[in-house]
């Protein structure tokens, strides 16, 4: 059983295409793809301008550890005065690291605000909205479609079995921002360049998974908003998110697959597809 949005990176495999290629029923045209690619390049440049240069970003991470870890140790020791008497240099290092970290944090926030307020950013946002309208029209995505997060992954085949591989050492999975809707007995999942069709009759068991790490947050509200509190989503200093997921099994003539959906989207997905708790195993 393979992740429908998995990619086989085994040596000699045809890389870059999702496992569920055979489920794709519509694609955007080449011209639209080129426009999206150009937009992504502009967006990446804007993101670069709003972030610290790599050396400063690394320094900020080092300084975070430089003050946070010693501080935790001092708190657990129980006595700041005794700690300072024994290792005063540690207090000075902690303080210097904190000052550098807070200065870089403020500088990063300033860069982000400058980028957000720039006329180029406004034009970029307007272009994104226009591109999205064109994509939805080309792919036949209805206005009622729900925004659905689905986790994509990479794997290698070993003894005929897919073996999961991390994306970058920090994130085990990649969070894909898709649209989901049901028409004529089929579940449709759409990205900005393709639509996958899955017969609803092929959707099987619903299983809750362990906490998984993934890159990307696509919701309008932040992960720690009140509406997401019950899902206990966390994020570390590297921007890696952690959350429980549900695994939706797919039994189809084309093979056995599954979808990984973060728990915070599971209830809406189950309601959309007509799956019920009695399908859980």
Secondary structure as UniProt FT lines:
FT   STRAND          2..3
FT   TURN            4..5
FT   STRAND          6..8
FT   TURN            11..12
FT   TURN            15..16
FT   HELIX           19..23
FT   STRAND          24..27
FT   HELIX           30..49
FT   HELIX           54..77
FT   HELIX           80..86
FT   HELIX           88..117
FT   HELIX           119..139
FT   TURN            143..144
FT   STRAND          146..158
FT   TURN            159..160
FT   STRAND          161..165
FT   STRAND          173..183
FT   TURN            184..185
FT   STRAND          186..190
FT   STRAND          194..199
FT   HELIX           200..202
FT   STRAND          203..215
FT   TURN            223..224
FT   HELIX           226..231
FT   STRAND          234..235
FT   TURN            237..238
FT   STRAND          241..252
FT   TURN            253..254
FT   STRAND          255..262
FT   HELIX           263..273
FT   HELIX           277..279
//
